[in-house]
Amino acid sequence: VRDGKLAKSIRFVDTKDIGDPIAKAREYYLDGLDELVFYDITASSEARNIMLKVVESVAEQVFIPLSVGGGVRSVLDATDLRMAGAEKINVNSAAVLRPELISECATAIGSQNVVLSMDVRRASKTAEMPSGYEIVINGGRRSMGIDALAWAEQGESLGAGELVINSIDADGTRDGYEISLTRAVAETVRIPVVASGGAGTPDHLREVLTTGKADAALIASMVHYGDYTVSEVKTHLHDLGVKVRMSW
């Protein structure tokens, strides 16, 4: 969400406004979505108030878990979003800069409600970056020199109850998830791992949920642009032998 409007990027750039987030949320909910994830990609205090209103409006109309992140810098930010109707709170850049934010939020709202959202980009394998995947922050603009697997382990130890792995290289491409990244993280931690970035077909989801060992997968472009409906994706996955919730 950017300035109260639904937006989508490709590799975290070239962001375009594509509609009303409240209307889209209700559409996806009625079509059988399991969980709704909103990221506020604007960071001003004005945008924070707009985002809280969006969350409140969505929570009044959509009765599935709502996971919200973007600009969460404090326990107060987290509790404000919870009061607005979010179930899970995503922390990202601020947690990289101040890791204790994860444990503070876990203490305040429970580990099961704290999601560590990790923005990851491919990098050269080095002694400091053995996985070949690096953590970046501030919407992909600042490389941190932190190995993604090391950060995933640290996030789990600090109390995150779930990890979302956002592949910048795959974001918005609709060419498939970063399977090796998701699998590596899933084999490193014990908490649920959610794949994000690259979904273009139901088979991409099948691959990341099986070969990639993800516990769940986010989709955006493939439904935002009308390539598939949520129910079509679920039906395809069911036909491919993937266990999915067909109705609430």
C-alpha positions as a printed NumPy array, in Angstrom:
array([[  0.   ,   0.   ,   0.   ],
       [  1.333,   3.427,  -0.97 ],
       [ -0.44 ,   6.551,   0.279],
       [ -3.603,   4.544,   0.843],
       [ -3.626,   2.939,  -2.617],
       [ -2.8  ,  -0.598,  -3.672],
       [  0.588,  -0.622,  -5.416],
       [  2.892,  -3.18 ,  -7.046],
       [  6.564,  -3.09 ,  -7.973],
       [  9.009,  -5.112, -10.05 ],
       [ 12.208,  -5.927,  -8.138],
       [ 11.217,  -3.221,  -5.605],
       [ 11.259,  -0.428,  -8.25 ],
       [  8.866,   0.864, -10.924],
       [  6.003,   0.884,  -8.409],
       [  2.555,   1.506,  -9.878],
       [ -0.762,   2.248,  -8.192],
       [ -3.233,  -0.452,  -9.212],
       [ -6.419,   0.081,  -7.238],
       [ -8.306,   0.355,  -3.982],
       [ -6.814,  -1.903,  -1.283],
       [-10.082,  -2.208,   0.618],
       [-12.083,  -3.316,  -2.424],
       [ -9.367,  -5.759,  -3.485],
       [ -9.091,  -7.167,   0.033],
       [-12.811,  -7.889,   0.125],
       [-12.721,  -9.412,  -3.374],
       [ -9.904, -11.794,  -2.43 ],
       [-11.514, -12.661,   0.901],
       [-14.819, -13.566,  -0.755],
       [-12.909, -15.705,  -3.257],
       [-11.337, -17.832,  -0.514],
       [ -8.032, -16.183,   0.418],
       [ -6.406, -17.687,   3.541],
       [ -4.59 , -14.615,   4.842],
       [ -4.123, -11.029,   3.713],
       [ -0.738,  -9.283,   3.841],
       [ -0.344,  -5.509,   3.581],
       [  2.995,  -3.684,   3.414],
       [  2.993,   0.091,   3.84 ],
       [  5.712,   1.212,   1.401],
       [  5.562,   4.877,   2.397],
       [  7.296,   5.895,   5.582],
       [  5.96 ,   9.34 ,   6.561],
       [  3.882,   9.927,   9.68 ],
       [  1.011,  11.024,   7.431],
       [  1.158,   7.686,   5.614],
       [  1.119,   5.859,   8.952],
       [ -2.261,   7.388,   9.797],
       [ -3.576,   6.55 ,   6.321],
       [ -2.409,   2.953,   6.739],
       [ -4.117,   2.61 ,  10.111],
       [ -7.379,   3.724,   8.498],
       [ -6.909,   1.207,   5.677],
       [ -6.317,  -1.579,   8.212],
       [ -9.383,  -0.545,  10.217],
       [-11.566,  -0.498,   7.102],
       [-10.295,  -3.87 ,   5.892],
       [-10.678,  -5.482,   9.323],
       [-14.338,  -4.431,   9.379],
       [-15.041,  -6.275,   6.112],
       [-12.533,  -9.121,   5.892],
       [-12.647, -11.947,   8.417],
       [ -9.391, -13.772,   7.786],
       [ -5.997, -13.154,   9.429],
       [ -4.546,  -9.767,   8.507],
       [ -0.746,  -9.397,   8.505],
       [  0.626,  -5.856,   8.259],
       [  4.106,  -4.345,   8.011],
       [  6.096,  -1.454,   6.689],
       [  7.559,   1.261,   8.883],
       [  7.098,  -0.628,  12.173],
       [  9.819,   0.889,  14.342],
       [  8.52 ,   0.434,  17.878],
       [  6.208,  -1.555,  20.107],
       [  3.799,   1.39 ,  19.902],
       [  3.65 ,   1.042,  16.111],
       [  2.932,  -2.663,  16.541],
       [  0.214,  -2.169,  19.132],
       [ -1.412,   0.61 ,  17.081],
       [ -1.714,  -1.786,  14.146],
       [ -3.059,  -4.514,  16.421],
       [ -5.681,  -2.116,  17.772],
       [ -6.614,  -1.233,  14.188],
       [ -7.329,  -4.888,  13.452],
       [ -4.077,  -6.513,  12.326],
       [ -3.402,  -9.973,  13.743],
       [  0.25 , -10.326,  12.741],
       [  2.808,  -7.515,  12.733],
       [  5.738,  -7.585,  10.304],
       [  9.049,  -5.993,  11.275],
       [ 11.8  ,  -5.466,   8.736],
       [ 14.305,  -2.62 ,   8.32 ],
       [ 14.012,  -1.291,  11.866],
       [ 14.684,  -4.774,  13.245],
       [ 17.86 ,  -5.108,  11.173],
       [ 19.104,  -1.813,  12.613],
       [ 17.914,  -2.657,  16.138],
       [ 17.368,  -6.413,  16.51 ],
       [ 15.957,  -6.125,  20.03 ],
       [ 12.789,  -4.718,  18.426],
       [ 11.869,  -8.326,  17.626],
       [ 12.034,  -9.462,  21.245],
       [ 10.295,  -6.294,  22.457],
       [  7.378,  -6.908,  20.105],
       [  7.293, -10.615,  20.975],
       [  7.016,  -9.735,  24.659],
       [  4.29 ,  -7.177,  24.003],
       [  2.051,  -9.042,  21.558],
       [  3.309, -12.643,  21.555],
       [  5.82 , -14.37 ,  19.287],
       [  3.012, -15.951,  17.263],
       [  2.009, -12.448,  16.151],
       [  5.502, -11.211,  15.222],
       [  6.676, -11.802,  11.657],
       [ 10.231, -11.046,  10.586],
       [ 10.   ,  -9.893,   6.983],
       [ 13.375, -10.225,   5.248],
       [ 14.233,  -8.405,   2.016],
       [ 16.923, -10.491,   0.323],
       [ 19.098, -10.03 ,  -2.751],
       [ 21.591, -12.387,  -4.395],
       [ 25.237, -11.635,  -3.588],
       [ 28.645, -13.166,  -4.163],
       [ 29.462, -16.003,  -1.786],
       [ 32.165, -14.945,   0.663],
       [ 33.328, -15.939,   4.122],
       [ 31.   , -13.254,   5.502],
       [ 28.175, -14.169,   3.092],
       [ 28.345, -17.971,   2.821],
       [ 24.774, -18.39 ,   1.57 ],
       [ 25.191, -15.964,  -1.316],
       [ 22.114, -14.059,  -0.162],
       [ 22.296, -10.646,   1.499],
       [ 19.869,  -8.698,   3.677],
       [ 18.897,  -5.28 ,   2.329],
       [ 16.706,  -2.632,   3.945],
       [ 14.857,   0.579,   3.15 ],
       [ 12.913,  -0.916,   0.276],
       [ 15.96 ,  -2.541,  -1.29 ],
       [ 18.059,   0.627,  -1.303],
       [ 20.589,  -0.22 ,   1.416],
       [ 22.726,  -3.371,   1.447],
       [ 23.676,  -4.478,   4.945],
       [ 26.434,  -7.055,   4.426],
       [ 24.45 ,  -9.516,   6.569],
       [ 24.001, -13.112,   5.447],
       [ 20.314, -13.956,   5.051],
       [ 20.575, -17.324,   6.8  ],
       [ 22.397, -15.823,   9.763],
       [ 19.708, -13.145,  10.086],
       [ 16.941, -15.748,   9.857],
       [ 18.522, -17.708,  12.719],
       [ 18.968, -14.566,  14.801],
       [ 15.395, -13.477,  14.173],
       [ 14.093, -16.835,  15.327],
       [ 16.241, -16.726,  18.47 ],
       [ 14.951, -13.228,  19.295],
       [ 11.339, -14.376,  19.223],
       [  9.96 , -14.038,  15.709],
       [  7.179, -16.553,  15.186],
       [  7.313, -16.572,  11.397],
       [  9.614, -15.493,   8.569],
       [  8.603, -13.945,   5.251],
       [ 11.372, -14.199,   2.666],
       [ 11.009, -11.425,   0.083],
       [ 13.231, -12.117,  -2.929],
       [ 14.061,  -8.78 ,  -4.541],
       [ 15.451, -10.56 ,  -7.607],
       [ 12.146, -12.37 ,  -8.187],
       [  9.739,  -9.629,  -7.034],
       [  7.052,  -8.85 ,  -9.591],
       [  8.678, -10.907, -12.355],
       [  6.083, -13.699, -12.364],
       [  8.951, -16.044, -13.315],
       [  8.822, -18.176, -10.155],
       [ 10.031, -17.979,  -6.564],
       [ 13.676, -18.033,  -5.474],
       [ 13.513, -21.732,  -4.617],
       [ 17.087, -22.176,  -3.38 ],
       [ 16.725, -19.227,  -0.996],
       [ 13.433, -20.36 ,   0.487],
       [ 14.658, -23.935,   0.881],
       [ 17.892, -22.81 ,   2.565],
       [ 15.992, -20.701,   5.096],
       [ 13.438, -23.447,   5.752],
       [ 16.269, -25.902,   6.459],
       [ 17.904, -23.412,   8.852],
       [ 15.008, -22.483,  11.163],
       [ 12.169, -24.281,  12.925],
       [  9.496, -21.585,  12.611],
       [  7.175, -21.265,   9.582],
       [  8.726, -19.825,   6.424],
       [  6.643, -17.904,   3.884],
       [  7.938, -17.435,   0.332],
       [  7.411, -14.075,  -1.359],
       [  8.271, -12.739,  -4.798],
       [  7.943, -14.233,  -8.259],
       [  4.601, -16.064,  -8.343],
       [  3.209, -16.219, -11.861],
       [  1.457, -19.586, -12.108],
       [ -0.007, -22.14 ,  -9.697],
       [  2.906, -24.44 , -10.543],
       [  5.285, -21.838,  -9.11 ],
       [  3.431, -22.172,  -5.807],
       [  3.529, -25.964,  -6.01 ],
       [  7.286, -25.83 ,  -6.533],
       [  8.036, -23.505,  -3.625],
       [  5.702, -25.377,  -1.265],
       [  7.336, -28.718,  -2.105],
       [ 10.882, -28.365,  -3.429],
       [ 11.301, -24.988,  -1.727],
       [  9.985, -26.347,   1.607],
       [  7.97 , -23.177,   2.278],
       [  5.077, -23.445,   4.724],
       [  3.087, -20.851,   2.777],
       [  3.494, -18.557,  -0.211],
       [  2.448, -14.998,  -0.979],
       [  0.912, -14.046,  -4.308],
       [  0.321, -10.56 ,  -5.7  ],
       [  0.736,  -9.759,  -9.406],
       [ -0.914, -12.952, -10.638],
       [ -4.195, -11.948,  -8.979],
       [ -3.816,  -8.153,  -9.03 ],
       [ -3.567,  -8.148, -12.826],
       [ -6.278, -10.74 , -13.39 ],
       [ -4.154, -13.662, -14.602],
       [ -5.86 , -15.871, -12.019],
       [ -8.458, -15.59 ,  -9.289],
       [ -7.719, -16.855,  -5.78 ],
       [-10.152, -19.736,  -6.231],
       [ -8.546, -20.687,  -9.555],
       [ -5.115, -20.789,  -7.915],
       [ -6.423, -23.01 ,  -5.131],
       [ -8.194, -25.335,  -7.548],
       [ -5.037, -25.686,  -9.639],
       [ -2.974, -26.433,  -6.518],
       [ -5.492, -29.006,  -5.344],
       [ -5.369, -30.667,  -8.759],
       [ -1.557, -30.692,  -8.553],
       [ -1.76 , -32.603,  -5.273],
       [ -0.958, -29.713,  -2.927],
       [ -2.968, -29.559,   0.301],
       [ -4.933, -26.305,   0.357],
       [ -7.888, -24.984,   2.331],
       [-10.696, -24.855,  -0.23 ],
       [-13.1  , -22.955,   2.047],
       [-13.316, -21.419,   5.504]])
